[in-house]
Amino acid sequence: MATGAIITLVVIAVAVVLFATEALSIDLVAMLIMISLVLTGVISPEQGVAGFSNPATMTVAFMFVLSAALLKTGALQSVAHQLSAIFRQNFRLGLVLMMLLIALISAFINNTPVVAVFIPVVVQIAYSSGQAPSKMLIPLSYASIMGGMCTLIGTSTNILVSGIAEQEGLPAFGMFQLGAVGVPLMLAGMAYMMLIGRKLLPERQKENLTERFGLGDYLTELQLLEGNELSGQRIMDSALVKELEMDIIEVVRNGQRFTLPPGDFTLEAGDLLKVRCDVAKVKALKERVKIIADNTLKVGDNFLGEKNTSLVELVVTAGSVFSNRTLKSLDFRRTYRAIPLAIRHRNEILHDHLYSVPLVPGDVILAEVKQHYITNLKQMEAEQDAPFVMLSEDRLSDFNRRQFAIVMSVIAFVILTATFNLLPIMVGTLTGVLALVLARSLSMKEVYEAINWKIVFLLAGALSLGTAMGNTGLDQMIAGGLIGYLGAYGPVAIVAGLYLTTSLLTEIMSNNATAALLAPIAIATATQLGVSATPLLVAVTIAASASFMTPIGYQTNTMVYSAGSYRFRDFFRAGVGLNLMFWVLASLLIPWLFPF
């Protein structure tokens, strides 16, 4: 074996260990791969940095921008909250619809931000439907993975393998070519999760989630105005209790107080409710009010109709000008451009109005602030005699129909031009991004912020592995070994072997790095066999995404790992059967749908 091949093998072995142990971040590992191969002379400097200009890398970067533009419209948040009513009526139906919805969205935009948007919504749905979040978050992640397998732009892995094929002079994947395998696998996977996988999921107590994230109780006031849907309802039947799990600890009606009212207490227009809840429920209430365009509910002095705002938590500091003063005396609304929604004040009801609460150090004010004024509050916080510390900031997205129409038109343009080969996918996505900037849907600053640079650097660095294997002939040697072991059983056995190898490897290291490593081997194997490389590349592509057994194999699994209070073994129990089923189905479907 030549020196270059040995060096490449050593680099691959070290990279696998670093990816699996997460001793270093994946983008840093990718850059170390590239520079190691350049310094040892295995690849030239030009070949080392070629990954940054590879069409696949650029396309993935631009797809992150399209995803961010869609999220900015508030459409996904609006759709997500519509699911809660279905879950309350029929949990199983809600779970099926959620998985189908997530899969459909993930087929066309990057699944990481989709899962990020849906995690808090799914947790809230779990609360309102009496289920543990751990019963819903793994299905959320799995659905996003399965949806991403169905189109070229569904996940960066698909674009990467397609780019490697093009680089080797082979046809790129069509926009919906992977769907021939991806859609049947997705439907089979969802059926598995509903019939078997769901029963294998743990039922973690939802209190664990509250303790993990330290959600504290706030005290706030809600006033029911004429025409409010809660009027005439019993407390136990109201959305405040059934959906948002708010504790109504007092009702004031015509000057009369009803402390700790029973569940069959009937609410009336004009009632002032004193409520205990956490910040997530205040946010959920605001989003719910926005979606149904309800102006008949006041929180404090706010109708919750403000647009382009953020929820901020302000902690009163020792020696603050807030100490022993009320929000009214501070002229809080005009001075700080903030509308108070709730106050965390010693967990006691000691006041008749938010503006009349005497504040003390340690109190937390939950307020709604116009987005453009957040910078001013941060400047105040940085001053030496800062009156408060900003504990958190949570931007609230408003559903903008006009911007939604623009973004969807751009995404449709990208899909159609790629489907009918009118433009290369990279050119189409770049054109779409520029159109969004010119239409003022995004600023250039937002474009830069939207790109996940870690993935971009990972792709650019990992692509140098394929170049190194080609330069040293290592890909041909590995392909020869694969054919030696499985060739006697025919190409179908090689498809199964490649799928299984990719699937196991992607469970311990990055899916993109696995695809970059195995795709050149698939191409070399097809060349030696004298068959089409397409079925082998499809096997690598699908297997690199279909990571269900570990929380580290795919980034959406990692995201729900903490949010659902999961343990490592929970993913293995739920995912091992799914992985095996996908392996068997893919090994049968791929050779049939993509003949050699």
C-alpha positions in Angstrom: 0.0 0.0 0.0 1.4 3.4 -1.0 2.4 6.0 1.6 -0.5 8.4 0.6 -3.1 5.6 1.1 -1.7 4.8 4.5 -1.8 8.5 5.5 -5.4 8.8 4.3 -6.4 5.7 6.3 -4.8 7.1 9.4 -6.6 10.4 8.9 -9.9 8.6 8.4 -9.4 6.5 11.6 -8.5 9.5 13.7 -11.4 11.5 12.3 -13.9 8.7 13.1 -12.7 8.6 16.7 -12.9 12.4 17.0 -16.4 12.5 15.4 -17.6 9.6 17.7 -16.2 11.0 20.9 -17.1 14.6 20.2 -13.7 15.6 21.7 -13.6 18.4 19.2 -16.4 20.1 17.3 -17.3 18.5 13.9 -16.4 21.6 11.9 -12.9 21.7 13.5 -12.4 18.0 12.9 -13.3 18.6 9.2 -10.8 21.4 8.9 -8.1 19.3 10.6 -8.8 16.6 8.0 -8.3 19.0 5.2 -5.1 20.6 6.5 -3.6 17.2 7.5 -4.1 15.9 3.9 -2.6 19.1 2.5 0.4 19.2 4.8 1.2 15.6 4.1 1.0 16.2 0.3 -1.9 13.8 -0.2 -3.9 16.6 -1.8 -2.8 19.9 -3.2 -3.8 23.2 -1.4 -6.2 24.0 -4.3 -7.9 20.6 -3.8 -8.0 21.2 -0.1 -10.1 24.4 -0.4 -12.1 23.3 -3.4 -14.8 22.1 -1.0 -15.7 25.7 -0.2 -16.6 26.4 -3.9 -18.3 23.0 -4.4 -21.9 23.5 -5.7 -23.1 21.2 -2.9 -21.6 23.3 -0.2 -22.9 26.6 -1.7 -26.4 25.1 -2.2 -26.6 23.9 1.4 -25.6 27.4 2.6 -28.3 29.0 0.5 -30.9 26.5 1.6 -30.3 27.6 5.2 -31.3 31.1 4.1 -34.5 30.0 2.5 -35.4 28.1 5.6 -34.8 31.2 7.8 -36.9 33.3 5.5 -39.8 30.9 5.9 -39.4 30.8 9.7 -39.4 34.6 9.7 -42.9 34.7 8.2 -44.3 33.1 11.3 -46.1 30.5 9.2 -44.7 27.4 10.9 -45.4 28.8 14.4 -49.0 29.5 13.4 -49.5 26.0 11.9 -47.9 24.3 14.8 -50.3 25.8 17.3 -53.3 24.7 15.2 -52.3 21.1 16.1 -53.1 21.5 19.8 -56.9 21.1 19.4 -56.5 17.9 17.4 -54.2 16.4 20.1 -56.7 17.2 22.8 -59.5 15.4 20.9 -57.4 12.4 19.7 -53.8 12.0 20.7 -53.0 9.2 18.1 -54.5 11.2 15.3 -52.6 14.3 16.4 -49.4 12.3 16.5 -49.9 11.0 13.0 -50.8 14.4 11.6 -47.8 16.0 13.4 -45.4 13.5 11.9 -46.9 13.9 8.4 -46.7 17.7 8.7 -43.1 17.7 10.0 -42.1 15.3 7.2 -43.8 17.4 4.5 -42.1 20.6 5.7 -38.7 18.9 6.2 -38.8 17.6 2.6 -38.4 21.2 1.4 -36.5 23.2 4.0 -33.8 22.3 6.4 -35.1 20.1 9.2 -33.0 21.6 12.0 -34.9 24.9 12.3 -38.2 23.1 11.8 -37.5 20.9 14.9 -36.3 24.0 16.8 -39.6 25.7 16.1 -41.8 22.7 17.0 -40.0 21.6 20.2 -41.6 24.2 22.6 -45.0 23.8 20.8 -44.9 20.0 21.1 -44.0 20.3 24.8 -47.0 22.6 25.4 -49.2 20.2 23.4 -48.1 17.4 25.6 -49.0 19.3 28.7 -52.4 20.3 27.4 -53.2 16.7 26.3 -52.0 15.1 29.5 -49.1 13.3 27.8 -45.4 13.3 28.6 -43.3 15.3 26.2 -41.0 12.2 25.9 -43.8 10.4 24.0 -43.8 13.0 21.3 -40.3 14.5 20.8 -38.5 11.4 19.4 -41.4 11.0 16.8 -40.8 14.7 16.0 -37.2 14.2 15.3 -37.7 10.9 13.4 -40.4 12.5 11.2 -38.1 15.3 10.2 -35.3 12.8 9.3 -37.7 10.7 7.2 -39.1 13.8 5.4 -35.7 15.0 4.6 -34.9 11.8 2.7 -37.7 12.4 0.1 -36.3 15.3 -2.0 -32.9 16.6 -3.1 -33.2 19.7 -0.9 -34.6 17.9 2.1 -31.3 17.6 3.9 -27.7 18.7 3.3 -26.6 15.0 3.0 -28.7 14.6 -0.2 -27.2 17.7 -1.8 -23.7 16.6 -0.7 -23.9 13.1 -2.3 -25.4 14.6 -5.5 -22.6 17.1 -5.7 -20.0 14.3 -5.3 -21.6 12.4 -8.1 -21.5 15.5 -10.4 -17.9 16.0 -9.5 -17.1 12.5 -10.7 -19.0 13.1 -14.0 -22.1 11.2 -13.0 -25.7 12.5 -13.2 -26.9 14.5 -10.2 -30.0 13.5 -8.3 -33.3 14.8 -9.6 -35.4 16.9 -7.3 -37.8 14.1 -6.4 -35.7 11.1 -7.5 -34.9 10.0 -3.9 -38.6 10.1 -3.1 -39.1 6.8 -4.9 -37.4 5.2 -2.0 -37.8 7.9 0.6 -41.6 8.1 0.6 -42.2 4.3 1.1 -39.6 4.3 3.8 -41.2 7.3 5.5 -44.7 5.8 5.4 -43.3 2.5 6.8 -41.4 4.3 9.4 -44.5 6.3 10.6 -46.5 3.0 10.7 -43.7 1.5 12.8 -43.7 4.4 15.2 -47.4 4.3 15.7 -47.7 0.6 16.2 -44.5 -0.4 17.9 -42.0 2.5 18.5 -44.5 4.7 20.4 -44.9 1.9 23.0 -41.1 1.7 23.5 -40.8 5.4 24.3 -40.4 6.3 28.0 -42.9 8.3 29.9 -40.8 10.9 31.7 -42.7 13.0 34.1 -43.2 16.5 32.7 -42.0 18.0 36.0 -38.5 16.9 35.0 -38.6 19.3 32.1 -39.7 22.1 34.4 -36.9 21.4 36.8 -34.3 21.0 34.1 -35.0 24.4 32.6 -35.9 26.1 35.9 -39.2 27.5 34.8 -40.6 29.7 37.5 -44.1 30.9 38.3 -45.3 34.3 37.4 -48.3 36.2 38.6 -50.4 38.0 36.1 -53.9 39.3 35.5 -56.3 38.5 32.6 -59.4 40.6 32.0 -62.3 39.1 29.9 -63.9 41.6 27.7 -67.3 41.4 25.9 -67.3 38.7 23.3 -64.5 36.7 24.8 -64.9 32.9 24.1 -64.2 32.1 27.8 -67.3 34.0 28.9 -70.0 31.6 30.0 -67.5 28.7 30.4 -66.7 26.8 33.6 -63.1 27.2 34.7 -62.5 23.5 34.2 -63.7 23.7 30.6 -61.8 26.8 29.7 -58.8 26.9 27.3 -56.7 28.6 30.1 -56.9 25.4 32.2 -57.3 22.6 29.5 -54.8 23.9 27.0 -52.4 26.2 28.9 -52.7 24.7 32.4 -52.8 28.1 34.1 -53.8 28.2 37.8 -56.7 30.7 38.4 -56.2 31.7 42.0 -58.7 34.6 42.2 -61.5 36.1 40.3 -62.6 39.7 40.9 -66.2 40.5 39.7 -67.8 43.8 40.4 -65.5 44.4 43.4 -66.3 40.9 44.8 -63.4 38.5 45.2 -63.6 34.8 44.7 -60.4 33.2 46.1 -59.3 29.8 44.7 -62.6 29.4 42.7 -63.8 25.8 42.1 -63.6 24.2 38.7 -67.3 24.6 38.1 -67.1 28.4 38.6 -68.6 30.1 35.5 -66.6 32.9 34.0 -68.3 36.1 32.8 -67.4 39.1 30.7 -65.7 41.8 32.8 -64.1 39.2 35.2 -60.5 40.0 36.3 -58.6 36.8 36.7 -55.4 36.5 38.8 -53.4 33.7 37.3 -50.2 31.8 38.2 -48.2 30.4 35.3 -44.7 30.2 33.7 -43.2 32.3 30.9 -43.8 29.6 28.3 -47.5 29.7 29.0 -47.7 33.5 28.7 -45.9 33.2 25.3 -48.3 30.4 24.3 -51.3 32.6 25.3 -50.0 35.5 23.2 -49.4 33.3 20.1 -52.9 31.7 20.5 -54.5 35.2 20.7 -52.6 36.3 17.6 -53.7 33.3 15.6 -57.4 33.7 16.3 -57.1 37.5 16.1 -58.8 38.0 19.5 -59.0 41.5 20.9 -61.3 40.5 23.8 -58.6 39.5 26.3 -56.3 41.8 28.1 -53.1 40.8 30.0 -52.4 43.6 32.3 -53.0 46.6 30.1 -52.1 44.8 26.9 -54.4 43.3 24.2 -51.5 41.1 23.0 -51.9 42.6 19.5 -48.4 44.1 19.2 -46.3 43.0 16.3 -42.5 42.5 15.9 -41.9 42.1 19.6 -39.9 40.1 22.1 -40.7 38.7 25.5 -38.0 39.8 28.0 -37.4 38.9 31.6 -36.0 41.7 33.7 -34.5 41.0 37.1 -34.6 43.9 39.6 -31.0 44.3 40.9 -29.9 45.4 44.4 -29.7 49.1 44.6 -31.9 49.5 41.5 -34.1 52.6 41.0 -36.9 49.9 40.8 -36.5 49.0 44.5 -39.5 49.9 46.6 -41.2 51.5 43.7 -44.1 50.5 41.5 -44.2 50.3 37.7 -46.6 53.2 37.7 -44.3 55.5 39.6 -41.5 54.5 37.3 -43.6 55.3 34.2 -42.4 51.9 33.1 -44.3 51.7 29.8 -43.1 55.0 28.5 -39.6 55.1 30.0 -38.6 51.6 29.0 -41.0 51.1 26.0 -42.1 47.9 27.6 -45.5 46.5 28.5 -45.5 44.4 31.7 -47.3 41.1 31.3 -46.5 39.4 34.6 -44.4 39.7 37.7 -42.7 37.0 39.7 -43.0 38.5 43.2 -42.4 36.1 46.1 -45.0 33.7 44.7 -47.7 35.7 46.5 -50.7 37.7 45.4 -50.3 41.0 47.2 -51.6 43.4 44.7 -54.7 44.5 42.6 -52.8 45.6 39.5 -49.4 44.9 38.0 -48.6 48.6 38.1 -49.2 48.8 41.8 -46.8 46.1 43.0 -44.0 47.4 45.2 -40.9 45.9 43.6 -37.9 44.5 45.6 -34.5 43.2 44.4 -34.9 39.7 42.9 -38.4 40.3 41.5 -38.7 39.4 37.8 -40.8 41.4 35.3 -42.0 39.6 32.2 -42.5 42.3 29.6 -43.2 42.7 25.9 -40.8 45.0 24.1 -40.7 46.2 20.5 -37.9 44.4 18.7 -36.0 47.6 17.7 -35.9 48.7 21.4 -34.1 45.6 22.7 -30.7 47.2 21.9 -31.6 50.1 24.2 -32.5 47.8 27.1 -29.2 46.0 26.6 -27.3 49.3 26.8 -29.1 50.1 30.0 -28.2 46.7 31.4 -24.5 47.3 30.6 -24.4 50.6 32.6 -22.7 50.6 36.0 -25.9 51.4 37.9 -28.1 49.1 35.7 -31.7 49.0 37.0 -32.1 45.4 35.9 -30.5 42.3 34.4 -32.1 40.8 31.3 -32.5 37.1 32.2 -33.7 36.1 28.7 -35.1 37.3 25.4 -37.6 35.4 23.3 -38.6 36.8 20.0 -42.2 36.4 18.9 -42.9 35.8 15.3 -46.0 37.3 13.7 -47.6 35.6 10.7 -47.0 37.9 7.8 -49.1 36.7 4.9 -47.5 38.9 2.3 -44.0 37.7 3.2 -45.2 34.1 3.3 -46.5 34.4 -0.2 -43.2 35.9 -1.4 -41.1 33.2 0.3 -43.3 30.3 -0.9 -43.0 31.7 -4.5 -39.2 31.7 -4.2 -39.1 28.2 -2.8 -41.5 27.0 -5.6 -39.2 28.7 -8.1 -36.2 26.8 -6.8 -38.1 23.5 -6.8 -39.5 23.9 -10.3 -36.2 25.1 -11.9 -34.4 22.2 -10.4 -37.1 19.6 -11.2 -37.2 20.6 -15.0 -33.4 21.2 -15.2 -33.9 24.8 -16.1 -31.2 25.9 -13.7 -28.5 24.1 -11.7 -29.8 23.8 -8.1 -27.0 26.1 -6.8 -27.9 28.8 -9.3 -31.6 28.5 -8.4 -31.1 28.7 -4.7 -28.7 31.7 -5.0 -31.2 33.5 -7.3 -34.0 32.8 -4.7 -31.9 34.2 -1.9 -31.1 37.4 -3.9 -34.8 37.8 -4.8 -35.7 37.6 -1.0 -33.1 40.3 -0.2 -34.4 42.6 -3.0 -37.9 42.0 -1.9 -36.8 43.1 1.6 -37.9 39.8 3.1 -34.4 39.4 4.5 -31.5 41.8 5.0 -27.9 40.8 4.1 -27.1 40.6 7.8 -29.9 38.1 8.3 -28.6 36.1 5.3 -25.2 35.8 7.0 -26.8 34.9 10.3 -29.0 32.3 8.8 -26.2 30.2 7.3 -25.1 27.4 9.6 -21.3 27.9 9.1 -20.5 24.8 11.1 -22.2 22.6 8.5 -20.6 24.6 5.6 -17.1 24.1 7.1 -17.9 20.4 7.8 -18.9 19.8 4.2 -15.9 21.7 2.8 -13.5 19.8 4.9 -15.1 16.4 4.5 -15.1 16.6 0.7 -11.3 16.6 0.8 -11.5 13.0 2.1 -13.1 11.9 -1.2 -10.4 13.7 -3.2 -7.6 12.1 -1.0 -9.1 8.6 -1.6 -9.2 9.3 -5.3 -5.6 10.6 -5.4 -4.2 7.6 -3.6 -6.4 4.9 -5.1 -7.8 4.0 -1.6 -11.4 4.2 -2.9 -10.6 1.5 -5.5 -8.9 -0.7 -2.9 -11.8 -0.5 -0.5 -14.2 -1.1 -3.4 -12.2 -4.1 -4.4 -12.4 -5.5 -0.9 -16.1 -4.9 -0.8 -16.6 -6.7 -4.1 -14.4 -9.6 -2.9 -16.6 -10.2 0.1 -20.0 -9.6 -1.4 -19.5 -9.7 -5.1 -20.3 -13.4 -5.4 -23.8 -12.7 -4.0 -24.6 -10.0 -6.7 -25.0 -6.2 -6.7 -28.1 -6.4 -4.4 -25.8 -7.8 -1.6 -23.4 -4.9 -2.2 -26.3 -2.4 -1.9 -27.2 -4.1 1.4 -23.6 -4.1 2.6 -23.1 -0.4 1.7 -26.3 0.6 3.4 -25.5 -1.3 6.6 -22.0 0.1 6.7 -23.2 3.7 6.2 -26.0 3.3 8.7 -23.8 2.0 11.5 -21.1 4.6 10.8 -23.5 7.5 10.8 -24.7 6.5 14.2 -21.4 7.4 15.8 -20.2 10.3 13.5 -21.7 13.1 11.4 -24.1 12.0 8.7 -22.4 14.4 6.3 -18.9 13.1 7.0 -20.2 9.5 6.6 -21.7 10.4 3.2 -18.5 12.1 2.1 -16.5 9.1 3.1 -18.7 6.4 1.6 -19.9 8.1 -1.6 -16.5 7.8 -3.4 -16.3 4.2 -2.4 -19.8 3.6 -3.9 -18.7 5.2 -7.1 -15.5 3.1 -7.3 -17.4 -0.1 -6.6 -19.9 0.6 -9.4 -16.9 1.3 -11.7 -15.2 -2.0 -10.9 -18.5 -3.9 -11.3 -19.3 -2.1 -14.5 -22.8 -1.1 -13.3 -24.7 2.1 -12.7 -23.6 4.0 -9.6 -27.0 5.4 -8.9 -28.4 2.6 -6.7 -25.2 2.5 -4.6 -25.2 6.3 -4.2 -28.9 6.2 -3.2 -28.1 3.5 -0.6 -25.4 5.7 0.9 -27.6 8.8 0.8 -30.6 7.2 2.5 -28.5 5.4 5.1 -26.5 8.5 6.0 -29.7 10.3 7.0 -31.6 7.3 8.5 -30.0 7.6 12.0 -32.5 6.5 14.7 -30.4 4.5 17.3 -28.4 7.2 19.0 -28.9 10.9 20.0 -25.6 11.8 18.3 -26.1 10.4 14.9 -28.3 13.2 13.6 -28.5 16.8 14.9 -32.3 16.7 15.4 -31.9 13.7 17.7 -29.4 15.7 19.7 -31.9 18.7 19.9 -34.7 16.6 21.4 -32.3 14.6 23.6 -32.3 17.3 26.4 -35.8 18.7 25.8 -37.4 15.3 26.3 -35.2 14.3 29.3 -34.2 11.2 27.3 -31.4 8.8 28.1 -29.1 7.3 25.5 -30.8 3.9 25.7 -34.2 5.4 24.8 -33.0 6.1 21.3 -31.6 2.6 21.0 -34.9 1.0 22.1 -37.0 3.1 19.8 -34.6 3.2 16.9 -33.0 -0.2 16.5 -36.1 -1.8 15.0 -36.6 1.2 12.7 -33.0 1.0 11.5 -33.3 -2.7 10.8 -36.6 -2.3 9.0 -35.1 0.5 6.8 -32.1 -1.6 6.0 -34.2 -4.6 4.8 -36.7 -2.4 2.9 -34.0 -0.2 1.3 -32.0 -3.3 0.2 -35.1 -4.6 -1.6 -36.5 -1.3 -3.0 -33.3 0.4 -4.2 -32.3 -2.3 -6.8 -35.9 -2.6 -8.0 -36.5 1.1 -8.4 -32.9 2.0 -9.6 -31.8 -0.9 -11.8 -28.1 -1.6 -12.2 
